[in-house]
Amino acid sequence: MAIVRAQEAPSFTPRYTYDVFLSFRGEDTRKTFTDHLYAALSGGAGLRTFIDDEGIERCENVKLELEKAIKAARSSIIVFSKDYASSRWCLDVLVMILEHKKTSCHVILPVFYDVIPSQVRHQTGCFAKAFGRYEELFMMETDERKREYLRNKVEGWREALREVANLAGMDLRNDANGHESKFIHKIVKVIGAKLNRKVLYVAPYMIGMEYRVRNINSWLQDKSADVGIAVIYGMGGIDIWESALQKLAAIPDSQIIAKLRISYDSLQDDHTKRLFLYIACFFIGEDKSFIVRILDGCKFHTIVGIDNLIDRCLLTINGRNELMIHQLLRDMAREIVCQESPKEPGKRSLLWDHEQSLNVLTEKTGTETVEALYLDMHVLNNSAENSNQIELKTEAFARMRNLRLLQLNAVKIKGGFKDFPKKLTWLSWHRFSLKSMPSDFPMESLVALDLSHSKLEHVWKGTKVLKSLKILNLSHCHGLTYTPNFTIFPNLEDLILEDCIHLVKVHKSIGELNKLVFLNLKGCKNLTKLPSEFHCLTSLRTLDMSGCSKLDPSADAITIYSTSTTNGVESGSWLFKHFVLKPRKVPESIYFSLATLPRSLVTLSLTQCNLSNDGLTRSLGSLSLLQDLNLSMNPISSLPESIKYLTMLKSLRLDNCERLESLPELPNSLAMLNAGYCSSLQMVTNPPNLFTRLELDVPNCEKLVEVQDIFTLKPIRNVDPEIIKNLSLDLVELESLGNLDLKYSNHMTRVITRGQVQVLFECGIYSTLLPRSWFRGLCCDFKRTGSGLSFNVPSHANHKIQALNVSASASDSFYEYRKFFGRGCVEIGNMSKDLIWRYWPVCKCVPDCDQDWLWSSHWKSGHQFMIEVGDEIVVLPEETQKFQGRYFLNHYFPIPFQQYYDKLQGKAVEESYHFQSYTKYVGLSTSI
């Protein structure tokens, strides 16, 4: 529950020229559907509606005028038709609308006229054809800049379609059963309601009375003439503050349910109420997109309904896109269903209790009222004797003619399936005991089929086309050696074959699945070949082939064919033929190459696929839309230079690539780089955006000694003598260095190693650690300021200040010294210029012996580190909040620098690390 009030009216209220901006593909609907919709909006409802003039010339001036019209409208209605994506103009206008929405309260209502939302969301069907043409155009472009521009533009269109398709919209098929006049009437009603909705301010803290009372009192004492409204917002009927929650246990269940029903009863239609009951009984914690597809198949308007439930505080969506319902609300929903028939569960619409489901099936008391049923025999095995021996009869389902959702686990059913319910939309039957699906099983209405952990050897032996099926899950079917012929699933979107460990062949008809978006082959460790038709999957966005270690993706794609007298082999750019005396049958075209992967891929996982350098070199460049790439646990020693051209790439995972020695230049789009446990990795070349956006995680890379332009760690014997001199080291002493063995801790790699003396260079700073006696000339006039030192930069005639040397010793307390070099920082403030620098050495040395050691650092003056004669300099040995000014930092933790910078500015950011240091500064010097 939260107390909210109407937002205070701004001093300036924007005046809108239009109520609705109408966007559509003219050639598809201008003279038909859109014409009728425009008449209903502007004439019947009196809404001022902007519509394109027919045949208007498309030019930059018109684009600017349209942009003005969008900004002058309170809302946009976007009519998606079959050829919508064929119009670049329409796609550009869509991007404009969504960009405007980001900075305004602009209302968007997507209308799906003769396409379905999933086609728009995933760019399948006719949308896939349009985008295929766009991608061919930019791949044919020879000018690199133009090609990059076109590639980014196409991806921007794709992202816009994904975004708009996830908004609550109107679907001609579901909302009006194809009746256009009824559909238009509903559109006008919905957009009118959206435009009349009042915007309420919701308090940021949802729990606690004190904040609420203080806020209300302040508002009531406000003598402003502005009008405000205070309302109670939350789950109807109860006070979810902590004190009230403690009292709920003492309230009878019936009273709680009655109070909770206030929000449920306030729902406007039975359709949304039924949707809530379905979700509460079967789909809590499930992925939203999965639920939408299942329940859309049950004729629910799922996206709109979910939005309504969120508005009523009956439903939330967590960060993993899962639907969540409070336990009290779940119990309320289930009690509502129980009240449909308190004493006869077989007459209830939803059956989720395993014991009740089993009783209904064993006693054959199910009726046509039942719409969904869940039975898990594994759950009952722990509570009932001999439940694993129970074998049900198919006739137990005969009277459940309206059964839509059936979820079974380890259930044995005997008999024919001729009279089985024919309206099944979702069948989840884990541990299915038969070797194939019965030929008489009714599957015509199935949207999702899940036969995970089953004993299947053949999926089924039939040719009946399943036009409705979108999701097929055959994961963990260890007896499956071949996939089915996919021509009977023309609309399949998700195919899951994870852990089918004996799968050796994927049927070549997979290339005909032009709507397939998601394919999971993870753990198919005996899969050696994929059909060359694989590249025809033009809508495929996510492919997981992790653990397919017997595939040979390094070879070129090879097509093998035969004629009556010849046998030829064709591979990419070469072709040869040889003649034989006798014709012979040759294998099908089944060799696979990364180069033949669909260009539409956005997410690709090739973990533990035994990849070679050559295979990657020839393949990655063509995947221009790739955003997430996982190459972990492969024997690669390097990545191809072409990876920098993957300009959409956001995440790159290379964990446990034990032979990987270096990383090339990576694309500027990269936001996450994981390369943990790469035991041979020595160098990372110029990682992009390290201090602003990139999350760099390289734990246990014990040989990593250089991140280009960031830090380099070198043995002191390999360092330029001039640098040695700048560090105030005695060259004579270094000659007698011997085999001094030191321990180094690297907080970027989070490993501790031993070795000879090293010099660290990062952010223009050189530093090292050696016995105090090896240094010379450490002197400067300074005064102590608390735990630090301060001084004024001395004047030297005709010389500029080139550098500042900072040295630290801890001879009085070796324990304090170890703490400083374990996690401390140095902070230098130029008080005259209001500049501050903080420095955490990425690699620190902690000697094992107890003697007088000294850490010496050389800070070169330049565009980042600026000191001049007369400047007041303050040096502190730890992070403080004393200085106020512009900060310059080096920062290498897994969270990006921007988050830490936000913390410095006083913004709320989760604190992951805390630094302290305990040391004495014994020397400061300036170089001229």
ABEGO torsion letter per residue (X at the ends): XBBBBBBBBBABBBBBABABBBBBBAAAAAABAAAAAAAAAAAAAGBBBBBBBBGBBBBAAAAAAAAAAAAABABBBBBBBAAAAABAAAAAAAAAAAAAAAABABBBBBBBAABBAAAAAAGBEAAAAAAAAAAAAAAABABAAAAAAAAAAAAAAAAAAAAAAABBBBBAAAAAGGBAAAAAAAAAAAAAAAAABBBBBBBABABEAAAAAAAAAAAAABABABBBBBBBBEBBGBBABAAAAAAAAABBAAAAAAAAAAAAAABABAAAAAAAAAAAAAABGBBAAAAAAAAAAAGBBAAAAAAAAAAAGABBBBAAGBBBBBAAAAAAAAAAAAAABAABAAABABBABAAAAAAAAAAGABBAABABBBBBAAAAAAABBGAAABBBBAAAAAABAABABBBBBGBBBBEBAAABBAABABBBBBGBABABBBAABBAAABABBBABGBABABABBBABBBAABABBBABGBAABABBBBAAABAABABBBABGBAABABBBAAAAABAABABBBABGBAABABBBAAAAABAABABBBABGBAABBAABBBBBBBBBAABBBBBBEABBBBBBBABBBBBBBBABBBAAABBAABABBBABGAGBBAAAAAAAAAABAABABBBABGBABABBBAAAAABAABABBBABGBAABABBBBBBAABABBBABGBAABABBBGBBGAAAABBBBBBGBAABABBBGABBBBBAAABBAAAAAAAGBBAAAAAAAEBBBBBBBBAAAGBBBBEBBBBBBBGGBBBBBBBAAABBGBBBBBBBBEABBBBBBBBBBGBBBABBBBBBBBAABAAAAAAAAAABBBBBBBAAAGBBBBBBBABBBBBABBBBBBBBBBBBBBAABBBBBGBBBBBBABBBAABBEBBBBBBABABBAAAAAAAAAGBBBBBABBBBBBBBBABBBBBX
